[in-house]
Amino acid sequence: MTTLLICLGVILLLGIWVMTLYNRLVKLRNNRENAFADIDVQLKQRHDLIPQLVTVVKGYATHEKNTLDRVVAARNGAINARTINDKIVAENALSSALAGLRITLEAYPDLKANQNFLQLQEEISDVENKLAAVRRYFNSATKEFNNAVETFPSNIFAGMFGFKKEMMFDLGGQRQTMDKAPEINF
């Protein structure tokens, strides 16, 4: 009888331990998804500002249609991305297209003095700074989740319950330029 109680106690403790590990993984996954929701808010604002910026620039740079088309296409791709991983890839493409637009704008000194353009640049700069902050938070939440998924003993149960390592919001080769706040040159 005592052996049976000890076995039941051990099984109960193991069950509680597994449940605790599972709940921790769920909380970490939800924290990561919540962190990406913060990114989504900033991305929505960014996506809303881009058509305004493109409209102002088109008035000055009608012959730079390819650059503007690339920005619009990248924005549309970012809006249509559905999964977190697809959004990360699409947003990296959009960041690259916006960098190309910034280079194009250097050829238009009158545009840089336009009040509408300056206001839009300021708003985009603010959004980009906020995006950098929420990306850092998202990557921190992702790192914490990935650590839990990959470290022993939770990695055993993570695989059993379908938890897997998740993608960071990595900027790849653009990291040096994207870590700096966008500059508005006069």
HUNORSUL-V886247 format. One record per residue. OMEGA is omega as a letter, one per 40 degrees, with the letter a starting at -180 (NA if undefined). Layout:
OMEGA, OMEGA
This chain:
i, i, i, i, i, i, i, i, i, i, i, i, i, i, i, i, i, i, i, i, a, a, i, i, i, i, i, i, i, i, i, i, i, i, i, i, i, i, i, i, i, i, i, i, i, a, i, a, a, i, i, i, a, i, i, a, a, i, a, a, a, a, i, a, a, i, a, i, i, i, a, i, i, i, i, i, i, i, a, i, a, a, i, a, i, i, i, i, a, i, i, i, i, i, i, i, i, i, i, i, i, i, i, a, i, a, a, a, i, i, a, i, a, a, i, i, a, i, i, i, i, i, i, i, i, i, a, i, i, i, i, i, a, i, i, i, i, a, i, i, i, i, i, i, a, i, i, a, a, a, a, e, a, i, i, a, i, i, i, a, i, i, i, i, a, a, i, i, a, a, i, a, a, a, a, a, a, i, i, i, i, a, i, a, i, NA
